Amino acid sequence: MERNLRSRQGGISFIGLIFVIAVLACVGVLVAQAIPTMLEYQAVVKAIERSKDGANPQEVRVAFEKASAVDDIKSVTPKDLEITKQGDRNVVKVAWNKEIHMFGPAFLLLKYAYQSK
Protein backbone atom coordinates (compact mmCIF):
# COMPACT_ATOMS: atom_id res chain seq x y z
CA MET A 1 0.00 0.00 0.00
CA GLU A 2 2.79 2.42 0.93
CA ARG A 3 4.61 1.51 -2.26
CA ASN A 4 1.64 2.60 -4.45
CA LEU A 5 1.61 6.08 -2.90
CA ARG A 6 5.30 6.60 -3.55
CA SER A 7 5.25 5.38 -7.13
CA ARG A 8 2.47 7.73 -8.18
CA GLN A 9 3.97 10.60 -10.17
CA GLY A 10 2.96 14.21 -9.81
CA GLY A 11 3.25 17.08 -12.24
CA ILE A 12 1.54 18.56 -15.23
CA SER A 13 0.06 16.48 -18.03
CA PHE A 14 0.97 16.99 -21.68
CA ILE A 15 -2.44 18.57 -22.43
CA GLY A 16 -1.98 20.92 -19.45
CA LEU A 17 1.47 21.87 -20.71
CA ILE A 18 0.12 22.66 -24.19
CA PHE A 19 -2.64 24.80 -22.65
CA VAL A 20 -0.17 26.76 -20.50
CA ILE A 21 2.13 27.33 -23.48
CA ALA A 22 -0.80 28.55 -25.63
CA VAL A 23 -1.92 31.03 -22.96
CA LEU A 24 1.64 32.32 -22.48
CA ALA A 25 2.07 32.68 -26.26
CA CYS A 26 -1.14 34.75 -26.55
CA VAL A 27 -0.09 37.01 -23.69
CA GLY A 28 3.38 37.34 -25.22
CA VAL A 29 1.94 38.46 -28.57
CA LEU A 30 -0.18 41.12 -26.86
CA VAL A 31 2.76 42.38 -24.82
CA ALA A 32 4.93 42.48 -27.95
CA GLN A 33 2.30 44.69 -29.63
CA ALA A 34 1.84 46.94 -26.57
CA ILE A 35 5.53 47.68 -25.93
CA PRO A 36 5.99 49.97 -28.99
CA THR A 37 3.02 52.09 -27.86
CA MET A 38 4.57 52.45 -24.41
CA LEU A 39 7.87 53.50 -25.96
CA GLU A 40 6.02 56.03 -28.10
CA TYR A 41 4.35 57.40 -24.94
CA GLN A 42 7.79 57.93 -23.41
CA ALA A 43 8.92 59.70 -26.59
CA VAL A 44 5.85 61.99 -26.44
CA VAL A 45 6.58 62.84 -22.80
CA LYS A 46 10.20 63.62 -23.67
CA ALA A 47 9.16 65.78 -26.65
CA ILE A 48 6.62 67.72 -24.56
CA GLU A 49 9.15 68.34 -21.79
CA ARG A 50 11.65 69.65 -24.35
CA SER A 51 9.15 71.90 -26.10
CA LYS A 52 7.04 73.33 -23.27
CA ASP A 53 9.36 76.31 -22.65
CA GLY A 54 8.31 78.17 -25.81
CA ALA A 55 7.19 81.79 -25.49
CA ASN A 56 3.74 81.12 -26.97
CA PRO A 57 1.62 78.10 -28.00
CA GLN A 58 2.78 78.34 -31.63
CA GLU A 59 6.43 78.02 -30.60
CA VAL A 60 5.57 75.04 -28.38
CA ARG A 61 3.82 73.32 -31.30
CA VAL A 62 6.72 73.98 -33.68
CA ALA A 63 9.23 72.63 -31.14
CA PHE A 64 7.04 69.56 -30.55
CA GLU A 65 6.76 68.98 -34.30
CA LYS A 66 10.55 69.03 -34.66
CA ALA A 67 10.98 66.66 -31.70
CA SER A 68 8.29 64.33 -33.03
CA ALA A 69 10.02 64.16 -36.41
CA VAL A 70 13.26 63.11 -34.70
CA ASP A 71 11.58 60.53 -32.43
CA ASP A 72 9.17 59.29 -35.16
CA ILE A 73 6.00 60.01 -33.17
CA LYS A 74 2.89 59.09 -35.18
CA SER A 75 0.06 59.01 -32.60
CA VAL A 76 0.21 62.66 -31.51
CA THR A 77 0.37 65.72 -33.74
CA PRO A 78 1.02 69.32 -32.68
CA LYS A 79 -2.71 70.02 -33.16
CA ASP A 80 -3.49 67.46 -30.41
CA LEU A 81 -1.61 69.47 -27.78
CA GLU A 82 -3.72 71.49 -25.35
CA ILE A 83 -1.54 74.38 -24.21
CA THR A 84 -2.53 76.63 -21.30
CA LYS A 85 -0.68 79.22 -19.28
CA GLN A 86 -0.28 78.83 -15.49
CA GLY A 87 1.51 81.81 -14.08
CA ASP A 88 4.59 82.33 -16.22
CA ARG A 89 4.90 78.82 -17.64
CA ASN A 90 3.14 76.71 -20.23
CA VAL A 91 1.21 73.60 -19.25
CA VAL A 92 0.86 71.09 -22.07
CA LYS A 93 -1.77 68.35 -21.96
CA VAL A 94 -2.29 65.52 -24.39
CA ALA A 95 -4.40 62.36 -24.43
CA TRP A 96 -4.91 59.66 -27.03
CA ASN A 97 -6.11 56.07 -27.43
CA LYS A 98 -4.39 53.15 -29.09
CA GLU A 99 -6.28 50.01 -30.14
CA ILE A 100 -4.52 46.68 -30.56
CA HIS A 101 -6.42 43.95 -32.40
CA MET A 102 -6.43 40.72 -30.40
CA PHE A 103 -8.67 38.30 -32.33
CA GLY A 104 -12.03 38.41 -34.09
CA PRO A 105 -13.99 41.40 -32.80
CA ALA A 106 -11.81 41.83 -29.68
CA PHE A 107 -9.45 44.77 -29.24
CA LEU A 108 -7.15 45.88 -26.44
CA LEU A 109 -7.67 49.60 -25.76
CA LEU A 110 -4.76 51.54 -24.27
CA LYS A 111 -5.49 55.08 -23.08
CA TYR A 112 -2.56 57.44 -22.72
CA ALA A 113 -2.63 60.90 -21.10
CA TYR A 114 0.07 63.28 -19.97
CA GLN A 115 0.21 66.77 -18.46
CA SER A 116 3.45 68.69 -18.09
CA LYS A 117 4.33 70.19 -14.74
C-alpha angles and dihedrals in degrees: 000000000000090000092058092055093052096046094053109104125222130204141081123320123234092253090050090050092051090049093050092048091050092051092047091048092052092049090047092054091051092048090048089055094045098050095072090053090052090050089050089052089055090049090051091050091049092048092049092049090051095047104039094088095073119128094239138009092265092057090048090053093048091049091048091049091053092047092047091052090054095045094039095237111179104165098062127047127190088256089062092062117103106206122191133168121239110183107311099338137074121246113204121198128185135170133177142160129232122198122203117194111231106175137316109340094343122110134177110227118206117190118200126189133167136178122190119231 
